[in-house]
Amino acid sequence: MVRLNRIYTRTGDLGETSLGNGERRSKADLRVETYGTVDELNAVIGLARLHAEAEIDAMLARIQNELFDLGAELATPDTGKPLEFEPLKVVDSQVERLEAEIDAMNARLSPLKSFVLPAGSPAATHLHLARTVARRAERLMIALSAKEGEPVAATAIRYVNRLSDHFFVAARIANDEGRADVLWVPGGSR
């Protein structure tokens, strides 16, 4: 259980923070940047939820909780050393649930004949923003995993990859099941 009695600790005043395993890192460290971007994504989802209908809102509420788990996983790299606690991990069933939700939502949509611009309803626009932040988080996770001694679980990377797809399809649902999508017109302003 998390218990926060004090919000500020002054331990980060010199530009360092603690990982979940107690290791100190620079706040500019790629691992810290990565889980910070996951936190940013969570905040963007909060904005989308302000405008989402009940069906999408319920999915987004679950995803927000899962992103806290993902942030905890990224903040506690697997060093092979035993910990005094069981670290949180994203699991395959979470990826599978995203895939099932994507498929169910996508079945309600007409196939696309053009790219969709990130526009439309407020919910759709915020979901498109969430999609782009999820893609950035994925790029950071890949870059982090490529560094020596910086493991990132393949399941976590798959989860974030599916998450951006989930936001795309949910944005189309929020745009009157795709009928209010704003489509790209190639060269349309020449």
Backbone as CSV, one residue per row, in Angstrom:
resi,resn,N_x,N_y,N_z,CA_x,CA_y,CA_z,C_x,C_y,C_z
1,MET,0.844,-1.183,0.000,0.000,0.000,0.000,0.885,1.240,0.000
2,VAL,0.478,2.228,-0.745,1.198,3.493,-0.820,0.677,4.404,0.283
3,ARG,1.604,5.056,0.957,1.217,6.018,1.986,2.118,7.240,1.831
4,LEU,1.508,8.380,1.543,2.260,9.616,1.354,1.893,10.591,2.462
5,ASN,2.790,10.755,3.392,2.556,11.707,4.469,3.072,13.093,4.107
6,ARG,4.183,13.111,3.373,4.767,14.367,2.913,4.900,14.329,1.412
7,ILE,4.634,15.435,0.768,4.724,15.483,-0.687,6.138,15.838,-1.129
8,TYR,6.770,16.753,-0.466,8.145,17.089,-0.841,9.108,16.459,0.165
9,THR,10.241,16.004,-0.369,11.243,15.347,0.477,12.589,16.059,0.454
10,ARG,12.773,16.941,-0.506,14.029,17.660,-0.733,15.160,16.765,-1.243
11,THR,14.881,15.467,-1.439,15.950,14.569,-1.898,16.252,14.746,-3.386
12,GLY,15.396,15.435,-4.114,15.626,15.647,-5.537,16.119,17.026,-5.879
13,ASP,16.426,17.818,-4.881,16.812,19.206,-5.119,18.102,19.365,-5.919
14,LEU,18.922,18.329,-5.948,20.184,18.408,-6.688,20.117,17.674,-8.021
15,GLY,18.881,17.395,-8.487,18.714,16.823,-9.818,18.747,15.313,-9.884
16,GLU,18.572,14.647,-8.757,18.527,13.187,-8.749,17.205,12.714,-8.176
17,THR,16.877,11.463,-8.492,15.679,10.826,-7.960,16.000,9.375,-7.651
18,SER,15.137,8.731,-6.907,15.329,7.313,-6.581,14.452,6.447,-7.462
19,LEU,15.034,5.364,-7.952,14.253,4.359,-8.649,13.541,3.494,-7.610
20,GLY,12.679,2.615,-8.067,11.927,1.754,-7.163,12.795,0.815,-6.358
21,ASN,13.995,0.522,-6.846,14.919,-0.352,-6.121,15.872,0.429,-5.217
22,GLY,15.659,1.752,-5.092,16.484,2.588,-4.222,17.677,3.232,-4.905
23,GLU,18.001,2.789,-6.114,19.135,3.352,-6.849,18.857,4.816,-7.192
24,ARG,19.872,5.664,-7.037,19.738,7.081,-7.380,20.156,7.289,-8.830
25,ARG,19.368,8.103,-9.546,19.660,8.426,-10.938,19.409,9.907,-11.166
26,SER,20.081,10.451,-12.174,19.820,11.818,-12.603,18.387,11.916,-13.108
27,LYS,17.762,13.038,-12.874,16.411,13.253,-13.401,16.424,13.359,-14.927
28,ALA,17.613,13.504,-15.522,17.761,13.541,-16.981,18.060,12.151,-17.553
29,ASP,18.114,11.133,-16.721,18.397,9.765,-17.141,17.291,9.264,-18.068
30,LEU,17.661,8.452,-19.054,16.692,7.945,-20.022,15.588,7.119,-19.351
31,ARG,15.910,6.365,-18.333,14.875,5.578,-17.641,13.871,6.508,-16.978
32,VAL,14.356,7.562,-16.344,13.469,8.528,-15.692,12.630,9.252,-16.746
33,GLU,13.233,9.609,-17.874,12.502,10.234,-18.976,11.403,9.306,-19.492
34,THR,11.705,8.017,-19.545,10.751,7.042,-20.063,9.532,6.920,-19.145
35,TYR,9.758,6.693,-17.853,8.571,6.564,-16.995,7.901,7.910,-16.760
36,GLY,8.628,8.998,-16.920,8.002,10.320,-16.874,7.061,10.544,-18.046
37,THR,7.416,10.012,-19.205,6.553,10.120,-20.379,5.306,9.263,-20.207
38,VAL,5.433,8.115,-19.562,4.259,7.298,-19.241,3.337,8.066,-18.295
39,ASP,3.910,8.798,-17.354,3.115,9.632,-16.443,2.414,10.752,-17.222
40,GLU,3.121,11.363,-18.163,2.508,12.391,-19.018,1.339,11.808,-19.802
41,LEU,1.525,10.617,-20.340,0.452,9.949,-21.065,-0.768,9.770,-20.171
42,ASN,-0.538,9.390,-18.933,-1.637,9.198,-17.992,-2.410,10.502,-17.789
43,ALA,-1.705,11.618,-17.720,-2.363,12.919,-17.560,-3.183,13.278,-18.800
44,VAL,-2.669,12.965,-19.979,-3.407,13.227,-21.219,-4.688,12.388,-21.244
45,ILE,-4.598,11.159,-20.781,-5.798,10.312,-20.715,-6.831,10.947,-19.778
46,GLY,-6.365,11.552,-18.697,-7.285,12.251,-17.805,-8.056,13.339,-18.534
47,LEU,-7.385,14.051,-19.436,-8.074,15.064,-20.249,-9.105,14.422,-21.175
48,ALA,-8.738,13.325,-21.800,-9.681,12.633,-22.688,-10.908,12.173,-21.918
49,ARG,-10.707,11.723,-20.694,-11.826,11.227,-19.891,-12.846,12.317,-19.581
50,LEU,-12.414,13.573,-19.570,-13.354,14.671,-19.332,-14.450,14.721,-20.388
51,HIS,-14.152,14.185,-21.575,-15.062,14.288,-22.715,-15.596,12.936,-23.185
52,ALA,-15.129,11.853,-22.597,-15.447,10.513,-23.098,-16.820,10.040,-22.633
53,GLU,-17.472,9.286,-23.511,-18.711,8.597,-23.153,-18.371,7.439,-22.203
54,ALA,-19.375,6.889,-21.543,-19.173,5.892,-20.488,-18.341,4.692,-20.930
55,GLU,-18.607,4.158,-22.126,-17.894,2.975,-22.599,-16.385,3.229,-22.694
56,ILE,-16.020,4.327,-23.324,-14.593,4.659,-23.493,-14.005,5.080,-22.143
57,ASP,-14.760,5.831,-21.360,-14.270,6.280,-20.056,-13.878,5.091,-19.175
58,ALA,-14.675,4.039,-19.175,-14.365,2.860,-18.358,-13.049,2.224,-18.804
59,MET,-12.840,2.133,-20.125,-11.584,1.581,-20.627,-10.410,2.477,-20.217
60,LEU,-10.597,3.790,-20.348,-9.524,4.721,-20.020,-9.194,4.693,-18.529
61,ALA,-10.202,4.524,-17.680,-9.953,4.438,-16.239,-9.073,3.231,-15.923
62,ARG,-9.373,2.097,-16.554,-8.552,0.902,-16.349,-7.131,1.130,-16.867
63,ILE,-7.031,1.742,-18.050,-5.723,1.994,-18.644,-4.898,2.926,-17.759
64,GLN,-5.520,3.924,-17.152,-4.771,4.807,-16.255,-4.134,4.014,-15.116
65,ASN,-4.874,3.089,-14.541,-4.320,2.252,-13.478,-3.189,1.376,-14.006
66,GLU,-3.383,0.824,-15.189,-2.338,-0.015,-15.778,-1.074,0.793,-16.073
67,LEU,-1.238,2.058,-16.443,-0.063,2.895,-16.699,0.715,3.185,-15.425
68,PHE,0.030,3.263,-14.280,0.763,3.386,-13.016,1.586,2.125,-12.781
69,ASP,1.007,0.946,-13.092,1.763,-0.303,-12.981,2.971,-0.284,-13.916
70,LEU,2.767,0.171,-15.159,3.866,0.241,-16.118,4.947,1.203,-15.623
71,GLY,4.538,2.355,-15.105,5.517,3.301,-14.565,6.325,2.680,-13.438
72,ALA,5.655,1.933,-12.574,6.365,1.252,-11.481,7.339,0.214,-12.022
73,GLU,6.916,-0.497,-13.072,7.806,-1.484,-13.696,9.037,-0.802,-14.277
74,LEU,8.836,0.296,-14.993,9.973,1.004,-15.591,10.878,1.633,-14.536
75,ALA,10.300,2.009,-13.411,11.081,2.636,-12.339,11.819,1.607,-11.482
76,THR,11.571,0.328,-11.730,12.224,-0.729,-10.962,12.872,-1.716,-11.920
77,PRO,14.022,-1.342,-12.497,14.650,-2.236,-13.481,15.068,-3.558,-12.837
78,ASP,14.930,-4.613,-13.630,15.300,-5.949,-13.163,16.816,-6.089,-13.233
79,THR,17.453,-5.994,-12.089,18.920,-6.105,-12.023,19.364,-7.525,-11.686
80,GLY,18.404,-8.415,-11.463,18.742,-9.775,-11.068,18.945,-9.918,-9.577
81,LYS,18.978,-8.798,-8.861,19.142,-8.835,-7.404,17.765,-8.938,-6.751
82,PRO,17.672,-9.703,-5.650,16.371,-9.834,-4.984,15.913,-8.500,-4.375
83,LEU,14.601,-8.294,-4.423,13.992,-7.106,-3.832,13.178,-7.524,-2.607
84,GLU,12.873,-6.570,-1.765,12.068,-6.853,-0.573,10.577,-6.860,-0.893
85,PHE,10.225,-6.711,-2.160,8.830,-6.664,-2.573,8.715,-7.288,-3.959
86,GLU,7.500,-7.649,-4.324,7.236,-8.198,-5.653,6.981,-7.023,-6.597
87,PRO,7.882,-6.755,-7.556,7.681,-5.610,-8.452,6.501,-5.829,-9.398
88,LEU,5.833,-4.757,-9.732,4.714,-4.817,-10.675,5.248,-5.054,-12.086
89,LYS,4.498,-5.797,-12.863,4.853,-6.073,-14.255,3.581,-6.044,-15.091
90,VAL,3.678,-5.509,-16.295,2.602,-5.629,-17.264,2.612,-7.083,-17.733
91,VAL,1.427,-7.671,-17.862,1.333,-9.095,-18.217,0.630,-9.267,-19.564
92,ASP,0.816,-10.433,-20.159,0.255,-10.715,-21.480,-1.253,-10.512,-21.540
93,SER,-1.965,-10.844,-20.470,-3.432,-10.714,-20.498,-3.858,-9.259,-20.666
94,GLN,-3.040,-8.314,-20.224,-3.365,-6.895,-20.419,-3.227,-6.516,-21.892
95,VAL,-2.220,-7.046,-22.561,-2.051,-6.817,-23.997,-3.221,-7.453,-24.747
96,GLU,-3.575,-8.663,-24.369,-4.677,-9.372,-25.023,-6.005,-8.631,-24.838
97,ARG,-6.230,-8.051,-23.667,-7.471,-7.288,-23.448,-7.511,-6.070,-24.362
98,LEU,-6.380,-5.364,-24.488,-6.332,-4.226,-25.415,-6.668,-4.682,-26.833
99,GLU,-6.088,-5.797,-27.265,-6.345,-6.305,-28.610,-7.829,-6.634,-28.802
100,ALA,-8.448,-7.249,-27.808,-9.871,-7.590,-27.898,-10.720,-6.323,-27.973
101,GLU,-10.357,-5.306,-27.190,-11.107,-4.047,-27.237,-10.909,-3.339,-28.578
102,ILE,-9.697,-3.357,-29.094,-9.433,-2.756,-30.415,-10.292,-3.447,-31.463
103,ASP,-10.280,-4.763,-31.457,-11.053,-5.518,-32.448,-12.543,-5.225,-32.329
104,ALA,-13.069,-5.177,-31.112,-14.498,-4.916,-30.907,-14.871,-3.515,-31.382
105,MET,-14.050,-2.525,-31.054,-14.350,-1.160,-31.499,-14.209,-1.041,-33.010
106,ASN,-13.152,-1.629,-33.554,-12.884,-1.511,-34.986,-13.986,-2.175,-35.821
107,ALA,-14.619,-3.205,-35.288,-15.702,-3.883,-36.007,-16.894,-2.955,-36.234
108,ARG,-17.006,-1.910,-35.451,-18.104,-0.950,-35.581,-17.797,0.161,-36.583
109,LEU,-16.588,0.192,-37.111,-16.139,1.287,-37.968,-16.053,0.871,-39.427
110,SER,-16.306,1.832,-40.307,-16.076,1.601,-41.734,-14.578,1.651,-42.002
111,PRO,-14.102,0.872,-42.970,-12.669,0.925,-43.298,-12.270,2.333,-43.750
112,LEU,-11.046,2.684,-43.463,-10.533,4.003,-43.846,-10.078,4.006,-45.297
113,LYS,-10.280,5.159,-45.952,-9.796,5.345,-47.325,-8.787,6.486,-47.377
114,SER,-8.491,7.046,-46.209,-7.506,8.117,-46.091,-7.004,8.114,-44.658
115,PHE,-5.906,8.807,-44.415,-5.439,8.974,-43.044,-6.376,9.921,-42.310
116,VAL,-6.468,9.735,-40.991,-7.323,10.557,-40.148,-6.467,11.635,-39.500
117,LEU,-6.918,12.871,-39.605,-6.240,13.967,-38.915,-6.631,13.948,-37.441
118,PRO,-5.730,14.369,-36.555,-6.061,14.387,-35.131,-7.002,15.554,-34.815
119,ALA,-8.273,15.339,-35.079,-9.274,16.395,-34.911,-10.631,15.747,-34.692
120,GLY,-11.645,16.591,-34.629,-13.010,16.110,-34.441,-13.540,16.527,-33.092
121,SER,-14.151,15.603,-32.403,-14.740,15.911,-31.096,-13.636,16.138,-30.067
122,PRO,-13.966,16.796,-28.948,-12.948,16.967,-27.891,-12.370,15.633,-27.407
123,ALA,-13.225,14.622,-27.235,-12.712,13.319,-26.786,-11.747,12.741,-27.813
124,ALA,-12.134,12.783,-29.087,-11.283,12.228,-30.139,-9.951,12.966,-30.218
125,THR,-9.995,14.283,-30.117,-8.770,15.071,-30.205,-7.816,14.727,-29.065
126,HIS,-8.338,14.591,-27.856,-7.482,14.217,-26.717,-6.983,12.781,-26.847
127,LEU,-7.788,11.903,-27.410,-7.332,10.526,-27.628,-6.226,10.474,-28.671
128,HIS,-6.309,11.329,-29.689,-5.212,11.404,-30.664,-3.935,11.928,-29.998
129,LEU,-4.072,12.885,-29.102,-2.903,13.358,-28.358,-2.324,12.221,-27.513
130,ALA,-3.189,11.462,-26.852,-2.728,10.311,-26.071,-1.993,9.316,-26.969
131,ARG,-2.509,9.114,-28.182,-1.862,8.205,-29.137,-0.428,8.643,-29.429
132,THR,-0.227,9.945,-29.640,1.120,10.412,-29.987,2.060,10.343,-28.791
133,VAL,1.548,10.593,-27.591,2.397,10.475,-26.398,2.733,9.006,-26.148
134,ALA,1.783,8.108,-26.404,2.062,6.670,-26.274,3.154,6.247,-27.252
135,ARG,3.113,6.769,-28.467,4.163,6.439,-29.440,5.530,6.949,-28.966
136,ARG,5.550,8.136,-28.368,6.823,8.654,-27.834,7.319,7.772,-26.689
137,ALA,6.410,7.368,-25.808,6.791,6.476,-24.710,7.363,5.168,-25.263
138,GLU,6.742,4.654,-26.320,7.240,3.424,-26.938,8.648,3.630,-27.505
139,ARG,8.869,4.752,-28.189,10.210,5.021,-28.741,11.247,5.099,-27.623
140,LEU,10.889,5.736,-26.507,11.813,5.834,-25.382,12.082,4.464,-24.761
141,MET,11.038,3.639,-24.662,11.221,2.293,-24.109,12.159,1.466,-24.988
142,ILE,12.024,1.606,-26.301,12.900,0.878,-27.231,14.337,1.385,-27.080
143,ALA,14.505,2.701,-27.010,15.850,3.262,-26.848,16.466,2.806,-25.524
144,LEU,15.668,2.792,-24.473,16.168,2.356,-23.164,16.572,0.882,-23.223
145,SER,15.748,0.053,-23.844,16.045,-1.386,-23.896,17.300,-1.673,-24.718
146,ALA,17.670,-0.761,-25.612,18.870,-0.949,-26.434,20.153,-0.623,-25.674
147,LYS,20.021,0.028,-24.523,21.203,0.373,-23.724,21.636,-0.815,-22.868
148,GLU,22.926,-0.997,-22.767,23.492,-2.055,-21.937,23.035,-1.879,-20.490
149,GLY,22.511,-2.952,-19.903,22.119,-2.936,-18.496,20.822,-2.200,-18.189
150,GLU,20.021,-1.922,-19.221,18.754,-1.207,-19.031,17.592,-2.036,-19.573
151,PRO,17.246,-3.116,-18.898,16.206,-4.002,-19.425,14.817,-3.358,-19.421
152,VAL,14.074,-3.659,-20.464,12.655,-3.306,-20.557,11.957,-4.550,-21.085
153,ALA,10.954,-4.995,-20.383,10.262,-6.231,-20.752,9.566,-6.090,-22.101
154,ALA,9.654,-7.136,-22.904,9.001,-7.152,-24.214,7.489,-6.987,-24.073
155,THR,6.907,-7.529,-23.019,5.457,-7.395,-22.801,5.085,-5.933,-22.582
156,ALA,5.910,-5.205,-21.870,5.646,-3.780,-21.627,5.692,-2.996,-22.936
157,ILE,6.636,-3.319,-23.803,6.734,-2.637,-25.094,5.516,-2.970,-25.955
158,ARG,5.118,-4.247,-25.978,3.920,-4.637,-26.742,2.683,-3.911,-26.210
159,TYR,2.585,-3.782,-24.887,1.432,-3.106,-24.279,1.320,-1.667,-24.782
160,VAL,2.422,-0.939,-24.768,2.375,0.465,-25.190,2.126,0.567,-26.695
161,ASN,2.656,-0.374,-27.458,2.380,-0.387,-28.892,0.885,-0.570,-29.150
162,ARG,0.256,-1.521,-28.473,-1.181,-1.735,-28.637,-1.978,-0.552,-28.102
163,LEU,-1.464,0.078,-27.064,-2.177,1.200,-26.462,-2.358,2.336,-27.458
164,SER,-1.346,2.649,-28.247,-1.492,3.719,-29.233,-2.537,3.337,-30.280
165,ASP,-2.583,2.065,-30.672,-3.623,1.609,-31.595,-5.005,1.723,-30.951
166,HIS,-5.081,1.378,-29.677,-6.336,1.469,-28.928,-6.848,2.910,-28.937
167,PHE,-5.964,3.870,-28.692,-6.375,5.270,-28.675,-6.850,5.725,-30.057
168,PHE,-6.190,5.237,-31.111,-6.599,5.608,-32.457,-8.023,5.140,-32.738
169,VAL,-8.298,3.883,-32.455,-9.625,3.336,-32.722,-10.658,3.981,-31.799
170,ALA,-10.308,4.209,-30.540,-11.235,4.869,-29.610,-11.537,6.295,-30.069
171,ALA,-10.550,6.974,-30.656,-10.787,8.329,-31.183,-11.807,8.283,-32.310
172,ARG,-11.714,7.277,-33.155,-12.696,7.132,-34.235,-14.083,6.846,-33.666
173,ILE,-14.157,6.032,-32.637,-15.454,5.772,-31.985,-16.001,7.081,-31.424
174,ALA,-15.135,7.881,-30.790,-15.560,9.162,-30.209,-15.979,10.163,-31.281
175,ASN,-15.529,9.967,-32.501,-15.937,10.816,-33.629,-17.154,10.189,-34.323
176,ASP,-18.190,9.935,-33.543,-19.445,9.389,-34.072,-19.180,8.131,-34.892
177,GLU,-18.438,7.210,-34.280,-18.071,5.940,-34.918,-17.462,6.141,-36.307
178,GLY,-16.605,7.148,-36.403,-15.870,7.423,-37.628,-16.562,8.361,-38.590
179,ARG,-17.858,8.596,-38.392,-18.594,9.460,-39.319,-18.140,10.917,-39.226
180,ALA,-17.585,11.321,-38.091,-17.113,12.697,-37.927,-15.584,12.794,-37.987
181,ASP,-14.923,11.712,-38.440,-13.470,11.778,-38.614,-13.121,12.893,-39.595
182,VAL,-12.017,13.553,-39.343,-11.507,14.574,-40.249,-10.397,13.901,-41.054
183,LEU,-10.633,13.740,-42.341,-9.708,12.984,-43.181,-8.686,13.889,-43.852
184,TRP,-7.507,13.339,-44.026,-6.429,14.014,-44.735,-6.768,14.060,-46.217
185,VAL,-6.603,15.230,-46.814,-6.773,15.399,-48.247,-5.374,15.687,-48.808
186,PRO,-4.709,14.679,-49.384,-3.348,14.884,-49.866,-3.265,16.025,-50.877
187,GLY,-2.406,16.980,-50.604,-2.217,18.116,-51.508,-3.434,19.017,-51.608
188,GLY,-4.376,18.893,-50.688,-5.640,19.598,-50.767,-5.565,21.117,-50.608
189,SER,-4.441,21.616,-50.118,-4.343,23.069,-49.913,-3.355,23.719,-50.883
190,ARG,-3.003,23.026,-51.937,-2.045,23.593,-52.913,-2.705,24.652,-53.753
